[in-house]
């Protein structure tokens, strides 16, 4: 799904755009239920929320694209917010910082995660529980 950005890239997140992470969480949870992967909903909710929010906060594209797909053994969550001169990275926030922990959460919840070399796409892989793997 491609989400059109209200504010210009680099500007603070517009009020209208603040609704997108919650909508993407709901759509992600619905898709996981269709795939009978309810056990992944809580982790996927947080990953989707962090990656979509980061896409709107730091992305430089006109849109933020969200893609959720699966294989026999895992699901992948991808968020593309356009190429950026700044590659997303984890950092060590001060204990009093309000932000800076999102990618740490993504890393902790994901079986693997990464960022494309141009910084445009961040992705997370969550393994399907053994009982929900496709044959």
Secondary structure as UniProt FT lines:
FT   STRAND          2..4
FT   TURN            9..10
FT   HELIX           16..19
FT   HELIX           20..34
FT   TURN            35..36
FT   HELIX           38..40
FT   HELIX           41..58
FT   STRAND          63..70
FT   STRAND          74..80
FT   TURN            95..96
FT   HELIX           102..109
FT   STRAND          112..115
FT   TURN            117..118
FT   STRAND          121..127
FT   HELIX           130..132
//
